[in-house]
Amino acid sequence: MDAKDLTKEYSNGEVTIVWKNALCQHAAECVRNNPEVFKPREKPWIHPDNSTTEKIIETVKKCPSGALTYYLNDAKP
């Protein structure tokens, strides 16, 4: 496994956040828009239980690099 090409998933039971580190440009839009969920100084750094599904989706859609995506758990691709 290439450490520079990881994909990780984090779920709150309703929505799953998918993070691809190889795409991340560290623009920190996720942190600015939802600091309760995205905490880069912690491990794991994504805490989806700290916010609503709607706010998570709104935040993920603002990711400029496409490193963050999501799927609803009842509609997994």
C-alpha positions in Angstrom: 0.0 0.0 0.0 1.3 3.4 -1.0 1.1 5.8 1.9 0.7 8.7 -0.5 -2.4 7.2 -2.1 -4.7 6.3 0.9 -8.4 6.4 0.9 -10.2 6.5 4.3 -13.8 6.5 5.2 -15.5 8.0 8.3 -19.2 7.5 9.0 -21.8 8.9 11.4 -24.2 6.1 10.5 -26.1 8.3 8.0 -23.3 9.6 5.8 -19.8 8.4 5.1 -17.1 10.8 4.3 -14.4 9.5 1.9 -11.0 11.2 2.0 -8.3 10.6 -0.6 -5.0 12.0 0.7 -3.4 12.0 -2.7 -5.9 14.6 -3.9 -5.8 16.8 -0.8 -4.4 20.3 -1.4 -4.7 21.3 2.3 -6.8 24.3 1.5 -8.5 23.8 4.9 -11.9 24.7 3.6 -13.3 21.7 5.5 -11.7 22.9 8.8 -13.0 26.5 8.3 -16.5 25.3 7.4 -16.9 22.5 10.0 -14.2 22.6 12.7 -16.3 20.3 14.9 -15.7 17.5 12.4 -12.4 18.2 10.7 -9.6 18.4 13.3 -6.3 18.1 11.5 -4.3 18.0 14.7 -6.0 14.8 15.9 -5.9 11.2 14.8 -8.3 10.3 13.4 -8.8 13.8 12.1 -12.4 13.4 10.9 -15.1 13.1 13.5 -18.5 12.8 11.7 -20.4 12.2 14.9 -19.8 15.9 15.9 -22.1 17.4 13.2 -25.3 16.9 11.3 -25.4 14.9 8.1 -26.6 18.0 6.3 -23.7 20.2 7.5 -21.2 17.4 6.6 -22.6 17.2 3.1 -22.5 21.0 2.7 -18.9 21.1 3.9 -17.7 18.2 1.7 -19.2 19.9 -1.4 -16.9 22.9 -0.7 -13.7 20.9 -1.0 -11.8 22.6 -3.8 -9.5 19.6 -4.6 -12.1 16.8 -4.6 -10.2 15.0 -1.9 -13.4 14.8 0.1 -16.5 13.1 -1.2 -19.4 11.4 0.6 -22.2 8.9 0.2 -25.3 8.3 2.1 -25.1 5.0 3.8 -28.5 3.8 2.4 -27.3 4.6 -1.1 -23.7 3.4 -1.2 -22.3 3.4 -4.8 
